[in-house]
Amino acid sequence: MASLKITLKRSVIGRPGYQVETVKSLGLHKIGDTREINDTPALRGMVNTVKHLLEVHE
């Protein structure tokens, strides 16, 4: 199964609550944190919600 490597590049300070919760649910806490997660439609939706804060590599 394909996976995505996501990195938090911008702070969540001052962002709406739903964006902060989405970043937390992706398992990212601090700027520079990286996770490799299996690519699913639900994950793609979460990444799309906060794509301006993340760097995504397939």
PyMOL Python script that loads the backbone (N, CA, C, O; Angstrom):
from pymol import cmd

cmd.read_pdbstr("""\
ATOM      1  N   MET A   1       0.835  -1.177   0.000  1.00  0.00           N
ATOM      2  CA  MET A   1       0.000   0.000   0.000  1.00  0.00           C
ATOM      3  C   MET A   1       0.883   1.245   0.000  1.00  0.00           C
ATOM      4  O   MET A   1       1.937   1.276   0.635  1.00  0.00           O
ATOM      5  N   ALA A   2       0.444   2.246  -0.707  1.00  0.00           N
ATOM      6  CA  ALA A   2       1.197   3.496  -0.802  1.00  0.00           C
ATOM      7  C   ALA A   2       1.137   4.247   0.527  1.00  0.00           C
ATOM      8  O   ALA A   2       0.208   4.084   1.317  1.00  0.00           O
ATOM      9  N   SER A   3       2.143   5.060   0.742  1.00  0.00           N
ATOM     10  CA  SER A   3       2.151   5.857   1.966  1.00  0.00           C
ATOM     11  C   SER A   3       2.523   7.294   1.639  1.00  0.00           C
ATOM     12  O   SER A   3       3.126   7.581   0.604  1.00  0.00           O
ATOM     13  N   LEU A   4       2.152   8.187   2.543  1.00  0.00           N
ATOM     14  CA  LEU A   4       2.472   9.597   2.420  1.00  0.00           C
ATOM     15  C   LEU A   4       3.408   9.982   3.546  1.00  0.00           C
ATOM     16  O   LEU A   4       3.251   9.531   4.681  1.00  0.00           O
ATOM     17  N   LYS A   5       4.373  10.811   3.231  1.00  0.00           N
ATOM     18  CA  LYS A   5       5.272  11.361   4.241  1.00  0.00           C
ATOM     19  C   LYS A   5       4.869  12.816   4.410  1.00  0.00           C
ATOM     20  O   LYS A   5       5.034  13.625   3.498  1.00  0.00           O
ATOM     21  N   ILE A   6       4.334  13.147   5.592  1.00  0.00           N
ATOM     22  CA  ILE A   6       3.858  14.502   5.839  1.00  0.00           C
ATOM     23  C   ILE A   6       4.711  15.163   6.912  1.00  0.00           C
ATOM     24  O   ILE A   6       5.090  14.534   7.900  1.00  0.00           O
ATOM     25  N   THR A   7       5.006  16.443   6.701  1.00  0.00           N
ATOM     26  CA  THR A   7       5.822  17.225   7.626  1.00  0.00           C
ATOM     27  C   THR A   7       5.096  18.527   7.941  1.00  0.00           C
ATOM     28  O   THR A   7       4.611  19.208   7.037  1.00  0.00           O
ATOM     29  N   LEU A   8       5.022  18.869   9.218  1.00  0.00           N
ATOM     30  CA  LEU A   8       4.419  20.135   9.631  1.00  0.00           C
ATOM     31  C   LEU A   8       5.427  21.245   9.386  1.00  0.00           C
ATOM     32  O   LEU A   8       6.509  21.233   9.971  1.00  0.00           O
ATOM     33  N   LYS A   9       5.092  22.204   8.533  1.00  0.00           N
ATOM     34  CA  LYS A   9       6.005  23.278   8.159  1.00  0.00           C
ATOM     35  C   LYS A   9       5.634  24.630   8.740  1.00  0.00           C
ATOM     36  O   LYS A   9       6.486  25.514   8.828  1.00  0.00           O
ATOM     37  N   ARG A  10       4.374  24.814   9.142  1.00  0.00           N
ATOM     38  CA  ARG A  10       3.947  26.101   9.689  1.00  0.00           C
ATOM     39  C   ARG A  10       3.213  25.867  10.997  1.00  0.00           C
ATOM     40  O   ARG A  10       2.656  24.794  11.225  1.00  0.00           O
ATOM     41  N   SER A  11       3.218  26.871  11.847  1.00  0.00           N
ATOM     42  CA  SER A  11       2.613  26.783  13.166  1.00  0.00           C
ATOM     43  C   SER A  11       1.089  26.770  13.087  1.00  0.00           C
ATOM     44  O   SER A  11       0.496  27.311  12.155  1.00  0.00           O
ATOM     45  N   VAL A  12       0.469  26.141  14.085  1.00  0.00           N
ATOM     46  CA  VAL A  12      -0.991  26.132  14.169  1.00  0.00           C
ATOM     47  C   VAL A  12      -1.510  27.242  15.077  1.00  0.00           C
ATOM     48  O   VAL A  12      -2.718  27.354  15.288  1.00  0.00           O
ATOM     49  N   ILE A  13      -0.613  28.060  15.616  1.00  0.00           N
ATOM     50  CA  ILE A  13      -1.021  29.165  16.481  1.00  0.00           C
ATOM     51  C   ILE A  13      -1.861  30.158  15.667  1.00  0.00           C
ATOM     52  O   ILE A  13      -1.455  30.592  14.589  1.00  0.00           O
ATOM     53  N   GLY A  14      -3.014  30.501  16.189  1.00  0.00           N
ATOM     54  CA  GLY A  14      -3.900  31.457  15.532  1.00  0.00           C
ATOM     55  C   GLY A  14      -4.790  30.848  14.469  1.00  0.00           C
ATOM     56  O   GLY A  14      -5.563  31.563  13.831  1.00  0.00           O
ATOM     57  N   ARG A  15      -4.700  29.554  14.266  1.00  0.00           N
ATOM     58  CA  ARG A  15      -5.541  28.869  13.272  1.00  0.00           C
ATOM     59  C   ARG A  15      -6.871  28.481  13.908  1.00  0.00           C
ATOM     60  O   ARG A  15      -6.958  28.363  15.130  1.00  0.00           O
ATOM     61  N   PRO A  16      -7.910  28.281  13.094  1.00  0.00           N
ATOM     62  CA  PRO A  16      -9.193  27.828  13.641  1.00  0.00           C
ATOM     63  C   PRO A  16      -9.037  26.468  14.338  1.00  0.00           C
ATOM     64  O   PRO A  16      -8.153  25.680  14.000  1.00  0.00           O
ATOM     65  N   GLY A  17      -9.901  26.216  15.303  1.00  0.00           N
ATOM     66  CA  GLY A  17      -9.820  24.999  16.099  1.00  0.00           C
ATOM     67  C   GLY A  17      -9.842  23.721  15.287  1.00  0.00           C
ATOM     68  O   GLY A  17      -9.136  22.770  15.621  1.00  0.00           O
ATOM     69  N   TYR A  18     -10.647  23.674  14.215  1.00  0.00           N
ATOM     70  CA  TYR A  18     -10.725  22.448  13.429  1.00  0.00           C
ATOM     71  C   TYR A  18      -9.394  22.136  12.739  1.00  0.00           C
ATOM     72  O   TYR A  18      -9.062  20.968  12.537  1.00  0.00           O
ATOM     73  N   GLN A  19      -8.632  23.168  12.379  1.00  0.00           N
ATOM     74  CA  GLN A  19      -7.328  22.929  11.763  1.00  0.00           C
ATOM     75  C   GLN A  19      -6.321  22.425  12.792  1.00  0.00           C
ATOM     76  O   GLN A  19      -5.514  21.547  12.487  1.00  0.00           O
ATOM     77  N   VAL A  20      -6.360  22.969  14.004  1.00  0.00           N
ATOM     78  CA  VAL A  20      -5.479  22.515  15.076  1.00  0.00           C
ATOM     79  C   VAL A  20      -5.764  21.046  15.384  1.00  0.00           C
ATOM     80  O   VAL A  20      -4.834  20.252  15.529  1.00  0.00           O
ATOM     81  N   GLU A  21      -7.045  20.680  15.485  1.00  0.00           N
ATOM     82  CA  GLU A  21      -7.417  19.299  15.788  1.00  0.00           C
ATOM     83  C   GLU A  21      -7.039  18.352  14.655  1.00  0.00           C
ATOM     84  O   GLU A  21      -6.657  17.209  14.908  1.00  0.00           O
ATOM     85  N   THR A  22      -7.140  18.810  13.417  1.00  0.00           N
ATOM     86  CA  THR A  22      -6.753  17.969  12.280  1.00  0.00           C
ATOM     87  C   THR A  22      -5.263  17.678  12.308  1.00  0.00           C
ATOM     88  O   THR A  22      -4.852  16.542  12.073  1.00  0.00           O
ATOM     89  N   VAL A  23      -4.447  18.688  12.593  1.00  0.00           N
ATOM     90  CA  VAL A  23      -2.997  18.487  12.674  1.00  0.00           C
ATOM     91  C   VAL A  23      -2.667  17.514  13.801  1.00  0.00           C
ATOM     92  O   VAL A  23      -1.813  16.642  13.637  1.00  0.00           O
ATOM     93  N   LYS A  24      -3.337  17.657  14.945  1.00  0.00           N
ATOM     94  CA  LYS A  24      -3.109  16.745  16.068  1.00  0.00           C
ATOM     95  C   LYS A  24      -3.493  15.310  15.697  1.00  0.00           C
ATOM     96  O   LYS A  24      -2.791  14.363  16.052  1.00  0.00           O
ATOM     97  N   SER A  25      -4.609  15.154  14.983  1.00  0.00           N
ATOM     98  CA  SER A  25      -5.068  13.815  14.620  1.00  0.00           C
ATOM     99  C   SER A  25      -4.143  13.158  13.595  1.00  0.00           C
ATOM    100  O   SER A  25      -4.119  11.934  13.475  1.00  0.00           O
ATOM    101  N   LEU A  26      -3.386  13.966  12.862  1.00  0.00           N
ATOM    102  CA  LEU A  26      -2.381  13.419  11.948  1.00  0.00           C
ATOM    103  C   LEU A  26      -1.125  12.989  12.706  1.00  0.00           C
ATOM    104  O   LEU A  26      -0.234  12.368  12.127  1.00  0.00           O
ATOM    105  N   GLY A  27      -1.053  13.317  13.992  1.00  0.00           N
ATOM    106  CA  GLY A  27       0.081  12.913  14.814  1.00  0.00           C
ATOM    107  C   GLY A  27       1.241  13.887  14.784  1.00  0.00           C
ATOM    108  O   GLY A  27       2.369  13.526  15.117  1.00  0.00           O
ATOM    109  N   LEU A  28       0.969  15.116  14.386  1.00  0.00           N
ATOM    110  CA  LEU A  28       2.011  16.137  14.313  1.00  0.00           C
ATOM    111  C   LEU A  28       1.831  17.118  15.465  1.00  0.00           C
ATOM    112  O   LEU A  28       0.714  17.560  15.736  1.00  0.00           O
ATOM    113  N   HIS A  29       2.926  17.462  16.146  1.00  0.00           N
ATOM    114  CA  HIS A  29       2.828  18.326  17.315  1.00  0.00           C
ATOM    115  C   HIS A  29       3.658  19.601  17.169  1.00  0.00           C
ATOM    116  O   HIS A  29       3.184  20.688  17.501  1.00  0.00           O
ATOM    117  N   LYS A  30       4.878  19.480  16.682  1.00  0.00           N
ATOM    118  CA  LYS A  30       5.771  20.635  16.571  1.00  0.00           C
ATOM    119  C   LYS A  30       6.184  20.822  15.113  1.00  0.00           C
ATOM    120  O   LYS A  30       6.115  19.889  14.312  1.00  0.00           O
ATOM    121  N   ILE A  31       6.610  22.024  14.783  1.00  0.00           N
ATOM    122  CA  ILE A  31       7.114  22.291  13.441  1.00  0.00           C
ATOM    123  C   ILE A  31       8.315  21.382  13.193  1.00  0.00           C
ATOM    124  O   ILE A  31       9.210  21.279  14.032  1.00  0.00           O
ATOM    125  N   GLY A  32       8.326  20.734  12.052  1.00  0.00           N
ATOM    126  CA  GLY A  32       9.404  19.829  11.707  1.00  0.00           C
ATOM    127  C   GLY A  32       9.071  18.373  11.970  1.00  0.00           C
ATOM    128  O   GLY A  32       9.792  17.489  11.505  1.00  0.00           O
ATOM    129  N   ASP A  33       7.988  18.093  12.709  1.00  0.00           N
ATOM    130  CA  ASP A  33       7.580  16.710  12.941  1.00  0.00           C
ATOM    131  C   ASP A  33       7.180  16.075  11.624  1.00  0.00           C
ATOM    132  O   ASP A  33       6.513  16.697  10.797  1.00  0.00           O
ATOM    133  N   THR A  34       7.597  14.815  11.434  1.00  0.00           N
ATOM    134  CA  THR A  34       7.304  14.081  10.209  1.00  0.00           C
ATOM    135  C   THR A  34       6.666  12.750  10.560  1.00  0.00           C
ATOM    136  O   THR A  34       7.066  12.094  11.521  1.00  0.00           O
ATOM    137  N   ARG A  35       5.666  12.353   9.773  1.00  0.00           N
ATOM    138  CA  ARG A  35       5.011  11.062   9.940  1.00  0.00           C
ATOM    139  C   ARG A  35       4.889  10.417   8.580  1.00  0.00           C
ATOM    140  O   ARG A  35       4.718  11.099   7.570  1.00  0.00           O
ATOM    141  N   GLU A  36       4.978   9.104   8.555  1.00  0.00           N
ATOM    142  CA  GLU A  36       4.713   8.347   7.337  1.00  0.00           C
ATOM    143  C   GLU A  36       3.471   7.520   7.604  1.00  0.00           C
ATOM    144  O   GLU A  36       3.469   6.651   8.476  1.00  0.00           O
ATOM    145  N   ILE A  37       2.401   7.794   6.842  1.00  0.00           N
ATOM    146  CA  ILE A  37       1.091   7.203   7.097  1.00  0.00           C
ATOM    147  C   ILE A  37       0.563   6.588   5.808  1.00  0.00           C
ATOM    148  O   ILE A  37       0.799   7.110   4.718  1.00  0.00           O
ATOM    149  N   ASN A  38      -0.161   5.461   5.944  1.00  0.00           N
ATOM    150  CA  ASN A  38      -0.768   4.816   4.788  1.00  0.00           C
ATOM    151  C   ASN A  38      -1.763   5.748   4.118  1.00  0.00           C
ATOM    152  O   ASN A  38      -2.520   6.452   4.786  1.00  0.00           O
ATOM    153  N   ASP A  39      -1.754   5.745   2.803  1.00  0.00           N
ATOM    154  CA  ASP A  39      -2.588   6.634   1.998  1.00  0.00           C
ATOM    155  C   ASP A  39      -4.006   6.078   1.914  1.00  0.00           C
ATOM    156  O   ASP A  39      -4.234   5.028   1.313  1.00  0.00           O
ATOM    157  N   THR A  40      -4.960   6.791   2.522  1.00  0.00           N
ATOM    158  CA  THR A  40      -6.373   6.420   2.469  1.00  0.00           C
ATOM    159  C   THR A  40      -7.181   7.662   2.098  1.00  0.00           C
ATOM    160  O   THR A  40      -6.691   8.784   2.228  1.00  0.00           O
ATOM    161  N   PRO A  41      -8.414   7.467   1.640  1.00  0.00           N
ATOM    162  CA  PRO A  41      -9.241   8.640   1.326  1.00  0.00           C
ATOM    163  C   PRO A  41      -9.462   9.552   2.530  1.00  0.00           C
ATOM    164  O   PRO A  41      -9.492  10.773   2.378  1.00  0.00           O
ATOM    165  N   ALA A  42      -9.616   8.979   3.725  1.00  0.00           N
ATOM    166  CA  ALA A  42      -9.824   9.793   4.929  1.00  0.00           C
ATOM    167  C   ALA A  42      -8.585  10.632   5.218  1.00  0.00           C
ATOM    168  O   ALA A  42      -8.697  11.807   5.566  1.00  0.00           O
ATOM    169  N   LEU A  43      -7.415  10.040   5.077  1.00  0.00           N
ATOM    170  CA  LEU A  43      -6.168  10.770   5.309  1.00  0.00           C
ATOM    171  C   LEU A  43      -6.007  11.886   4.287  1.00  0.00           C
ATOM    172  O   LEU A  43      -5.595  12.993   4.632  1.00  0.00           O
ATOM    173  N   ARG A  44      -6.329  11.598   3.035  1.00  0.00           N
ATOM    174  CA  ARG A  44      -6.239  12.629   1.992  1.00  0.00           C
ATOM    175  C   ARG A  44      -7.137  13.814   2.316  1.00  0.00           C
ATOM    176  O   ARG A  44      -6.759  14.961   2.078  1.00  0.00           O
ATOM    177  N   GLY A  45      -8.325  13.549   2.857  1.00  0.00           N
ATOM    178  CA  GLY A  45      -9.231  14.625   3.231  1.00  0.00           C
ATOM    179  C   GLY A  45      -8.652  15.489   4.338  1.00  0.00           C
ATOM    180  O   GLY A  45      -8.757  16.715   4.294  1.00  0.00           O
ATOM    181  N   MET A  46      -8.033  14.845   5.344  1.00  0.00           N
ATOM    182  CA  MET A  46      -7.426  15.601   6.439  1.00  0.00           C
ATOM    183  C   MET A  46      -6.252  16.435   5.931  1.00  0.00           C
ATOM    184  O   MET A  46      -6.095  17.595   6.315  1.00  0.00           O
ATOM    185  N   VAL A  47      -5.430  15.843   5.070  1.00  0.00           N
ATOM    186  CA  VAL A  47      -4.281  16.568   4.522  1.00  0.00           C
ATOM    187  C   VAL A  47      -4.765  17.748   3.683  1.00  0.00           C
ATOM    188  O   VAL A  47      -4.171  18.825   3.728  1.00  0.00           O
ATOM    189  N   ASN A  48      -5.828  17.553   2.927  1.00  0.00           N
ATOM    190  CA  ASN A  48      -6.362  18.635   2.092  1.00  0.00           C
ATOM    191  C   ASN A  48      -6.867  19.798   2.937  1.00  0.00           C
ATOM    192  O   ASN A  48      -6.783  20.952   2.517  1.00  0.00           O
ATOM    193  N   THR A  49      -7.390  19.503   4.126  1.00  0.00           N
ATOM    194  CA  THR A  49      -7.902  20.539   5.018  1.00  0.00           C
ATOM    195  C   THR A  49      -6.801  21.478   5.495  1.00  0.00           C
ATOM    196  O   THR A  49      -7.026  22.679   5.642  1.00  0.00           O
ATOM    197  N   VAL A  50      -5.604  20.930   5.738  1.00  0.00           N
ATOM    198  CA  VAL A  50      -4.507  21.740   6.290  1.00  0.00           C
ATOM    199  C   VAL A  50      -3.285  21.730   5.369  1.00  0.00           C
ATOM    200  O   VAL A  50      -2.152  21.823   5.841  1.00  0.00           O
ATOM    201  N   LYS A  51      -3.510  21.621   4.075  1.00  0.00           N
ATOM    202  CA  LYS A  51      -2.400  21.512   3.131  1.00  0.00           C
ATOM    203  C   LYS A  51      -1.484  22.731   3.145  1.00  0.00           C
ATOM    204  O   LYS A  51      -0.314  22.621   2.780  1.00  0.00           O
ATOM    205  N   HIS A  52      -1.994  23.893   3.558  1.00  0.00           N
ATOM    206  CA  HIS A  52      -1.171  25.101   3.610  1.00  0.00           C
ATOM    207  C   HIS A  52      -0.190  25.076   4.782  1.00  0.00           C
ATOM    208  O   HIS A  52       0.706  25.917   4.848  1.00  0.00           O
ATOM    209  N   LEU A  53      -0.343  24.136   5.697  1.00  0.00           N
ATOM    210  CA  LEU A  53       0.555  24.015   6.847  1.00  0.00           C
ATOM    211  C   LEU A  53       1.542  22.872   6.699  1.00  0.00           C
ATOM    212  O   LEU A  53       2.488  22.766   7.479  1.00  0.00           O
ATOM    213  N   LEU A  54       1.333  22.009   5.698  1.00  0.00           N
ATOM    214  CA  LEU A  54       2.101  20.774   5.562  1.00  0.00           C
ATOM    215  C   LEU A  54       2.945  20.748   4.302  1.00  0.00           C
ATOM    216  O   LEU A  54       2.719  21.500   3.354  1.00  0.00           O
ATOM    217  N   GLU A  55       3.923  19.859   4.325  1.00  0.00           N
ATOM    218  CA  GLU A  55       4.675  19.480   3.133  1.00  0.00           C
ATOM    219  C   GLU A  55       4.417  17.980   2.962  1.00  0.00           C
ATOM    220  O   GLU A  55       4.633  17.205   3.894  1.00  0.00           O
ATOM    221  N   VAL A  56       3.961  17.574   1.787  1.00  0.00           N
ATOM    222  CA  VAL A  56       3.560  16.191   1.553  1.00  0.00           C
ATOM    223  C   VAL A  56       4.409  15.592   0.449  1.00  0.00           C
ATOM    224  O   VAL A  56       4.579  16.184  -0.617  1.00  0.00           O
ATOM    225  N   HIS A  57       4.948  14.385   0.727  1.00  0.00           N
ATOM    226  CA  HIS A  57       5.695  13.628  -0.276  1.00  0.00           C
ATOM    227  C   HIS A  57       5.038  12.267  -0.427  1.00  0.00           C
ATOM    228  O   HIS A  57       4.718  11.612   0.565  1.00  0.00           O
ATOM    229  N   GLU A  58       4.838  11.844  -1.664  1.00  0.00           N
ATOM    230  CA  GLU A  58       4.244  10.529  -1.905  1.00  0.00           C
ATOM    231  C   GLU A  58       5.291   9.460  -2.012  1.00  0.00           C
ATOM    232  O   GLU A  58       4.962   8.291  -2.215  1.00  0.00           O
TER     233      GLU A  58
END
""", "prot")
cmd.dss("prot")
cmd.show_as("cartoon", "prot")
cmd.util.cbc("prot")
cmd.orient("prot")
